[in-house]
């Protein structure tokens, strides 16, 4: 329920106070006139600061309070208490020139008590409540910005300014808090914004989010800062990219107007050709290196394996010693070696290895995933996984486990040329088709 509790005129400023109920929570937004100079001087003395912002709204407040009395509020006084009153951290752009022009003056290096004259604050809100307060704890859960992008009716909105200062005509420093209430949730943004002309831009954000029916809120704090020189460089790059795209677009439009095709634009064709040639050369070089290394490794492994098996056979024939069958891990190694060698050649497997290997199981039909099954997986889990790629990987897993027991590591999947990826494994886990132990080994769920 939205109601205007009080409205009055003070020095030409319209003061107001509004309440809005959201379930057990009541949102209060109060706005009043700027604090009087004598009150600001008294407050500065109490806070041990030489001065306070020019426009200080000490009575402005935005409060979110539960029916049980606890909650959180945002006000200017508590925000200023988080300002560093012991250090002057930022110099204006003309500070160096001013100091050099007065190098011979004995009083030029005498400064007043240092303090952060930009009023930078990392204020995140004030907990309220007599005897009971909101418990603050760390969490890995984050505010779902995609939900906030969804179109919903805004039932209540307000923007409350806490303080603002023009930094003696060298920029601006301000902090304000905004809130919007939708049918399913409310979202609050407390933003401190600082611009020191020719020096830097700094933004400290506190975001607060609550969904109806939940017994907690999510609060996130972030800080960003960039020097003006860096921003100018980034703008120059953006301008050059814009000019390049505009010239290209003009060329294409001109070609089309003269009866030509945009695809036949010489500039576009040449650029695409250069790009394709560069990519082709890079891929060709990588393929050659990989093929050479793979061939060398496989030749070495096969030669060593054949030598070992010949030695074993000679020992059996001459010493009449019975050789124990290969263990499961040894059999897997042999199978892995043979699978990796298929792309080059099919080597002869010594008799002892063949005897110890698995028998070929009868062919069977493999399960495939449907479009509906993939779409049932949340987009945050499946990301950009395609159904065809997922089915190919799932079939490779079924083929392997139809012949082998136990589990399969990600590294072994890659050696077996399986199209494995973390996203595909997450999708199959979500569909309860595979399980993954603490070591990352995977097995099918029967």
KOLKE-12178 format. One line per field, with one value per residue (C-alpha): x, y, z; residue number from 1; residue in one letter. Coordinates in steps of 0.001 Angstrom, whole numbers, plus 500000, padded with zeros to 6 digits. Example, Ala and Ser with C-alpha at 12.3 -4.5 7.8 and 13.67 -1.06 7.14 Angstrom:
// KOLKE-12178
east: c(512300, 513670);
north: c(495500, 498940);
up: c(507800, 507140);
seq: c(1, 2);
type: c(A, S);
***
This chain:
// KOLKE-12178
east: c(500000, 501427, 500554, 501889, 502297, 503391, 504032, 505312, 507093, 510389, 512479, 510823, 511752, 509021, 509668, 508015, 507806, 506409, 505746, 505183, 504434, 505969, 504893, 506297, 508633, 507906, 509903, 510194, 511654, 512006, 513293, 513965, 515836, 519625, 521081, 521658, 525232, 525397, 524268, 526882, 529652, 528613, 528535, 531961, 533423, 531892, 533277, 536719, 536655, 537639, 534541, 531547, 529833, 528217, 524830, 524252, 520785, 521052, 517334, 517045, 516675, 515660, 514676, 513595, 512100, 510475, 507299, 509411, 511427, 514745, 515963, 518456, 518546, 520677, 521495, 524113, 525603, 526553, 527905, 530224, 531462, 533113, 535182, 538907, 539415, 543160, 544512, 544317, 544465, 543667, 545365, 543647, 545087, 546627, 548226, 551720, 551747, 550509, 553234, 555998, 554857, 555224, 558432, 560172, 557370, 558082, 554388, 553607, 554151, 552109, 548739, 545757, 544900, 544748, 541473, 539798, 538277, 536564, 534358, 534944, 532940, 532470, 529158, 526902, 523972, 523142, 521548, 518626, 516571, 516293, 517635, 517213, 519150, 519770, 522610, 525315, 527219, 529237, 527715, 528604, 525077, 524893, 522109, 520530, 520783, 518832, 515774, 516079, 516092, 512678, 509785, 507749, 505390, 507182, 504806, 507063, 510165, 512138, 515549, 517007, 520078, 522237, 524988, 526705, 529748, 531358, 534864, 535665, 534884, 537278, 534605, 531727, 531253, 527815, 525989, 522376, 520147, 517418, 514846, 512253, 509646, 508137, 505431, 508055, 511013, 512644, 516050, 518109, 521206, 523370, 525929, 528850, 530116, 533323, 534813, 537975, 538454, 541543, 542430, 540031, 536501, 535490, 532241, 531345, 528103, 526070, 523242, 520498, 518026, 515174, 512685, 509217, 508936, 512641, 514006, 517173, 518476, 521507, 523910, 526837, 529501, 531756, 534272, 535583, 538133, 539876, 542249, 541007, 544079, 543139, 539537, 540700, 542870, 539935, 537735, 540338, 540358, 536554, 536566, 539005, 536881, 533793, 535528, 536696, 533209, 531624, 534017, 533375, 529602, 529823, 531864, 529275, 526354, 528148, 528772, 525119, 523872, 526070, 524499, 527098, 526703, 527807, 529465, 531541, 532954, 536754, 537549, 535362, 536623, 540285, 539818, 537999, 540651, 543500, 541710, 541066, 544664, 546029, 543720, 544525, 548276, 548029, 545857, 548087, 551155, 549438, 548151, 551623, 553199, 550510, 550673, 554471, 554468, 551650, 553374, 556644, 554945, 552863, 555821, 557875, 555089, 554286, 557948, 558419, 555238, 556183, 559660, 558222, 555754, 558477, 560578, 557579, 556971, 560669, 560619, 557526, 559089, 562575, 561869, 558455, 557154, 553454, 552801, 549841, 547030, 547111, 545416, 542434, 544581, 547066, 544229, 542857, 546301, 546511, 543012, 543854, 547018, 545192, 542371, 544870, 546724, 543655, 544138, 547595, 547736, 546532, 549517, 549724, 548921, 551064, 549314, 549636, 547984, 545160, 544472, 544242, 541979, 538187, 535989, 533971, 530470, 527423, 526220, 523515, 521348, 522470, 520199, 519885, 518831, 515879, 515455, 512964, 515475, 518150, 515754, 514716, 518264, 518693, 520481, 523103, 524041, 523866, 525392, 526015, 526005, 524465, 522239, 524184, 527524, 526014, 524535, 527870, 529691, 526978, 527185, 530980, 530497, 527924, 530212, 533119, 531147, 529477, 532965, 534557, 533614, 534743, 535039, 536718, 538808, 538527, 542170, 541523, 538444, 540626, 543175, 540325, 539342, 536016, 534378, 534443, 533807, 532842, 529532, 528533, 529388, 527295, 524307, 524540, 524921, 521860, 519892, 521189, 522806, 526362, 527993, 531335, 533332, 535608, 538581, 536629, 536177, 532941, 530667, 527229, 524162, 522372);
north: c(500000, 503382, 506422, 509957, 510448, 514069, 516912, 520330, 523356, 524483, 527211, 526399, 522682, 520075, 517564, 514177, 510804, 507687, 504170, 501014, 497524, 494437, 491350, 491664, 494484, 498216, 500517, 504119, 506915, 510310, 513495, 516817, 520066, 520546, 520764, 524268, 525563, 525700, 522068, 521063, 522853, 521138, 517728, 518299, 519061, 515897, 513808, 515477, 516597, 520098, 520273, 518302, 518180, 521386, 519726, 517422, 515920, 514743, 513971, 512030, 508314, 505112, 502322, 498698, 497358, 494047, 493913, 492415, 495658, 494718, 495909, 498095, 501810, 504221, 507743, 510429, 510650, 506969, 507179, 510061, 508079, 505693, 508549, 508554, 511690, 511112, 511083, 513187, 510434, 512356, 515416, 517597, 517798, 521239, 520410, 519771, 523014, 524988, 523539, 524259, 527855, 528437, 526492, 529518, 530292, 529100, 528576, 526635, 523251, 524042, 522327, 522021, 518802, 516099, 514316, 512699, 515803, 513621, 512051, 508559, 506058, 502276, 502561, 499510, 500479, 500543, 497601, 498615, 496855, 496746, 493437, 491759, 492600, 491091, 488568, 489245, 486246, 485482, 483448, 482290, 483039, 486064, 488406, 487043, 490032, 488160, 488133, 491878, 492342, 490655, 493042, 493440, 496084, 498587, 499157, 501577, 503593, 506329, 508014, 509567, 511845, 511690, 514215, 516004, 518255, 519965, 519629, 523352, 523240, 520307, 517654, 516087, 513685, 512307, 509357, 508403, 505375, 504093, 501366, 499702, 497226, 494639, 492014, 489300, 491206, 494502, 495812, 498610, 500371, 502617, 504386, 506624, 508484, 510526, 512506, 514531, 516533, 515438, 512803, 509890, 508482, 506167, 504274, 502272, 500278, 498428, 496280, 494747, 492174, 490258, 487799, 487319, 484246, 484032, 484720, 486495, 489323, 489330, 492251, 492821, 495532, 496510, 499273, 500527, 503212, 504475, 507310, 509915, 509326, 505620, 506480, 508955, 506238, 503803, 506486, 507078, 503365, 503336, 506381, 504688, 501536, 503648, 505501, 502200, 500689, 503861, 503988, 500325, 500874, 503895, 501827, 499039, 501461, 503227, 499916, 498909, 502264, 501851, 498496, 496287, 493701, 494365, 490947, 492009, 495045, 494811, 496039, 493387, 490622, 491485, 491730, 488375, 486781, 488043, 486790, 483354, 483019, 483916, 481437, 478708, 479196, 479085, 475949, 474200, 474846, 473540, 470421, 469585, 469969, 467866, 465135, 464905, 464719, 462170, 459932, 460040, 459182, 456347, 454791, 454826, 453316, 450574, 449621, 449401, 447374, 444898, 444491, 443786, 441225, 439426, 439208, 437777, 435165, 434133, 433777, 431577, 429330, 428971, 429018, 427390, 430209, 430990, 434708, 436081, 437700, 441498, 443488, 445715, 448879, 447169, 446110, 449672, 450971, 448550, 449479, 453163, 452688, 450813, 453374, 456223, 454419, 453950, 457288, 456225, 452451, 449199, 447511, 443800, 442980, 440209, 437007, 437514, 440952, 439731, 436827, 439135, 441694, 441958, 440053, 442140, 442543, 442238, 445440, 447403, 450446, 453651, 456127, 459634, 462846, 464805, 468540, 468616, 467010, 469584, 472515, 471251, 471943, 475532, 477837, 478595, 474884, 474029, 477376, 476932, 473111, 471826, 468741, 467011, 467455, 466302, 463164, 462330, 462590, 460597, 457847, 457688, 457189, 454437, 452691, 452763, 451525, 448794, 447253, 448415, 448675, 451112, 454859, 457152, 460252, 463411, 463032, 459512, 460739, 463251, 460550, 458407, 461328, 461826, 465219, 465958, 469372, 470622, 471961, 468587, 466784, 469286, 468724, 464922, 465177, 467438, 464815, 462110, 460203, 460264, 460547, 462159, 461312, 463612, 462801, 463841, 460274, 459703, 456691, 456109, 455911, 452640);
up: c(500000, 498958, 501017, 501373, 505116, 505175, 502795, 503759, 502309, 503845, 502165, 498845, 499106, 499039, 501811, 501641, 503283, 501633, 502893, 500876, 502228, 500607, 502518, 506062, 504973, 504981, 502706, 503907, 501756, 503470, 501804, 503507, 502925, 503126, 506631, 507936, 508025, 511812, 512040, 509442, 511382, 514617, 512893, 511284, 514695, 516164, 513272, 513550, 509888, 508615, 506404, 505173, 501757, 500560, 500108, 503066, 503477, 507049, 507393, 504137, 504696, 502966, 505338, 504848, 508100, 509038, 511077, 513911, 514063, 512465, 509077, 507242, 506463, 504452, 505662, 505022, 508527, 508699, 505134, 506146, 509152, 506649, 505135, 505928, 508038, 508436, 504883, 501703, 499069, 495865, 494330, 491741, 488223, 488802, 492184, 490763, 488741, 491749, 493980, 491423, 490920, 494664, 495235, 496757, 499192, 502715, 503409, 500216, 501863, 504938, 504656, 506912, 508660, 505937, 505241, 502256, 500690, 498032, 500766, 499360, 501411, 501310, 503189, 502761, 504994, 508716, 510529, 512735, 515396, 519176, 520433, 517044, 513896, 510495, 510650, 508061, 506652, 503517, 500702, 497209, 495964, 493695, 492615, 489440, 487104, 484414, 486676, 487135, 483354, 483065, 482469, 485660, 486940, 489183, 492084, 493962, 493094, 494827, 494553, 497708, 497596, 500751, 499977, 497086, 496744, 493734, 495250, 494916, 491164, 490617, 490004, 491877, 494797, 495606, 497103, 496496, 497020, 494686, 495207, 493022, 494217, 491857, 492552, 493154, 494648, 495455, 494369, 495917, 494593, 496797, 494587, 495544, 492465, 492315, 489449, 489999, 486795, 484878, 487507, 488042, 488195, 491054, 491700, 494831, 494483, 497113, 495721, 497869, 496537, 498151, 496665, 498111, 500308, 501170, 504647, 503524, 501363, 499086, 499431, 497054, 497147, 494236, 493609, 490270, 489501, 486377, 485643, 483184, 480992, 480645, 479808, 477153, 475571, 475553, 473997, 471278, 470465, 470343, 468044, 465655, 465560, 464879, 462030, 460531, 460662, 459298, 456339, 455616, 455793, 453487, 451016, 451076, 450649, 447798, 446046, 446415, 445078, 441983, 441190, 442856, 445606, 449197, 449222, 446196, 447978, 447379, 450874, 452482, 450190, 450800, 454541, 454692, 452494, 454697, 457793, 456272, 455076, 458506, 460249, 457720, 458122, 461915, 461888, 459364, 461467, 464606, 462839, 461505, 464940, 466606, 463946, 464142, 467945, 467955, 465396, 467304, 470600, 469177, 467339, 470512, 472625, 470126, 469700, 473442, 473884, 471149, 472653, 476094, 474776, 472831, 475984, 477856, 475180, 475162, 478939, 478732, 476075, 477601, 481328, 481287, 483518, 483563, 483118, 485072, 483047, 482767, 485491, 484789, 484709, 482340, 480032, 480041, 479094, 476166, 474994, 475322, 473297, 470542, 470414, 470079, 467303, 465096, 463357, 462116, 461670, 463187, 464826, 465481, 469067, 470544, 471472, 475240, 475054, 472818, 475133, 478127, 476438, 476564, 474188, 471723, 473149, 470918, 469282, 471119, 470563, 472209, 473964, 472541, 474235, 472911, 472415, 475293, 477662, 476776, 477085, 480542, 481728, 483048, 480620, 483268, 483262, 479559, 478389, 474630, 474422, 471177, 471136, 468341, 470139, 473423, 471856, 470188, 473523, 475344, 472696, 473110, 476843, 476276, 473792, 476237, 479250, 477215, 476938, 480180, 483818, 486463, 485850, 483356, 483988, 481908, 480843, 479591, 477688, 475863, 475006, 473668, 471396, 473141, 472653, 476381, 477970, 481432, 480095, 478593, 481827, 483829, 481529, 481784, 485573, 485751, 483774, 486181, 483319, 484712, 488121, 488990, 492104, 494116, 491879, 488782, 487472, 485529, 485238, 483704, 485938, 485296);
seq: c(1, 2, 3, 4, 5, 6, 7, 8, 9, 10, 11, 12, 13, 14, 15, 16, 17, 18, 19, 20, 21, 22, 23, 24, 25, 26, 27, 28, 29, 30, 31, 32, 33, 34, 35, 36, 37, 38, 39, 40, 41, 42, 43, 44, 45, 46, 47, 48, 49, 50, 51, 52, 53, 54, 55, 56, 57, 58, 59, 60, 61, 62, 63, 64, 65, 66, 67, 68, 69, 70, 71, 72, 73, 74, 75, 76, 77, 78, 79, 80, 81, 82, 83, 84, 85, 86, 87, 88, 89, 90, 91, 92, 93, 94, 95, 96, 97, 98, 99, 100, 101, 102, 103, 104, 105, 106, 107, 108, 109, 110, 111, 112, 113, 114, 115, 116, 117, 118, 119, 120, 121, 122, 123, 124, 125, 126, 127, 128, 129, 130, 131, 132, 133, 134, 135, 136, 137, 138, 139, 140, 141, 142, 143, 144, 145, 146, 147, 148, 149, 150, 151, 152, 153, 154, 155, 156, 157, 158, 159, 160, 161, 162, 163, 164, 165, 166, 167, 168, 169, 170, 171, 172, 173, 174, 175, 176, 177, 178, 179, 180, 181, 182, 183, 184, 185, 186, 187, 188, 189, 190, 191, 192, 193, 194, 195, 196, 197, 198, 199, 200, 201, 202, 203, 204, 205, 206, 207, 208, 209, 210, 211, 212, 213, 214, 215, 216, 217, 218, 219, 220, 221, 222, 223, 224, 225, 226, 227, 228, 229, 230, 231, 232, 233, 234, 235, 236, 237, 238, 239, 240, 241, 242, 243, 244, 245, 246, 247, 248, 249, 250, 251, 252, 253, 254, 255, 256, 257, 258, 259, 260, 261, 262, 263, 264, 265, 266, 267, 268, 269, 270, 271, 272, 273, 274, 275, 276, 277, 278, 279, 280, 281, 282, 283, 284, 285, 286, 287, 288, 289, 290, 291, 292, 293, 294, 295, 296, 297, 298, 299, 300, 301, 302, 303, 304, 305, 306, 307, 308, 309, 310, 311, 312, 313, 314, 315, 316, 317, 318, 319, 320, 321, 322, 323, 324, 325, 326, 327, 328, 329, 330, 331, 332, 333, 334, 335, 336, 337, 338, 339, 340, 341, 342, 343, 344, 345, 346, 347, 348, 349, 350, 351, 352, 353, 354, 355, 356, 357, 358, 359, 360, 361, 362, 363, 364, 365, 366, 367, 368, 369, 370, 371, 372, 373, 374, 375, 376, 377, 378, 379, 380, 381, 382, 383, 384, 385, 386, 387, 388, 389, 390, 391, 392, 393, 394, 395, 396, 397, 398, 399, 400, 401, 402, 403, 404, 405, 406, 407, 408, 409, 410, 411, 412, 413, 414, 415, 416, 417, 418, 419, 420, 421, 422, 423, 424, 425, 426, 427, 428, 429, 430, 431, 432, 433, 434, 435, 436, 437, 438, 439, 440, 441, 442, 443, 444, 445, 446);
type: c(X, X, X, X, X, X, X, X, X, X, X, X, X, X, X, X, X, X, X, X, X, X, X, X, X, X, X, X, X, X, X, X, X, X, X, X, X, X, X, X, X, X, X, X, X, X, X, X, X, X, X, X, X, X, X, X, X, X, X, X, X, X, X, X, X, X, X, X, X, X, X, X, X, X, X, X, X, X, X, X, X, X, X, X, X, X, X, X, X, X, X, X, X, X, X, X, X, X, X, X, X, X, X, X, X, X, X, X, X, X, X, X, X, X, X, X, X, X, X, X, X, X, X, X, X, X, X, X, X, X, X, X, X, X, X, X, X, X, X, X, X, X, X, X, X, X, X, X, X, X, X, X, X, X, X, X, X, X, X, X, X, X, X, X, X, X, X, X, X, X, X, X, X, X, X, X, X, X, X, X, X, X, X, X, X, X, X, X, X, X, X, X, X, X, X, X, X, X, X, X, X, X, X, X, X, X, X, X, X, X, X, X, X, X, X, X, X, X, X, X, X, X, X, X, X, X, X, X, X, X, X, X, X, X, X, X, X, X, X, X, X, X, X, X, X, X, X, X, X, X, X, X, X, X, X, X, X, X, X, X, X, X, X, X, X, X, X, X, X, X, X, X, X, X, X, X, X, X, X, X, X, X, X, X, X, X, X, X, X, X, X, X, X, X, X, X, X, X, X, X, X, X, X, X, X, X, X, X, X, X, X, X, X, X, X, X, X, X, X, X, X, X, X, X, X, X, X, X, X, X, X, X, X, X, X, X, X, X, X, X, X, X, X, X, X, X, X, X, X, X, X, X, X, X, X, X, X, X, X, X, X, X, X, X, X, X, X, X, X, X, X, X, X, X, X, X, X, X, X, X, X, X, X, X, X, X, X, X, X, X, X, X, X, X, X, X, X, X, X, X, X, X, X, X, X, X, X, X, X, X, X, X, X, X, X, X, X, X, X, X, X, X, X, X, X, X, X, X, X, X, X, X, X, X, X, X, X, X, X, X, X, X, X, X, X, X);
***
